Amino acid sequence: MSNTESSVPPTFAELLAALFELRRRPDGSRYSLRDVAAAMSSTVNQRTITHQYLSLLLKGKALPGYEVIEGLCLVFDVAPEYFFPRLQGRLHRPLPRQTLDQDQ
């Protein structure tokens, strides 16, 4: 097993911190928590996202729901798979037939 395969996947907080580090404004400066919260609030079904909540996410003290992940993906222009590294490459495979027929 390679080192990559045996390593622990990054936490949600680490992945989010990487986005704040890597995605920059056109002038090269970082986006603030307030900037991202404001942008998300306009994309996440009229839900208000606060900079305090984003801070909790960055500290690993909160876990987001689907709508928050969707909003982060839209704001930072990443695919949802970004936040699920262990599932990358598996999300577009067909479901096994037995799973679909189990309840019948």
Helices and strands as residue ranges (DSSP letters): H 3-6, H 12-22, H 33-41, H 51-59, H 66-76, G 80-83, G 85-87, H 97-101
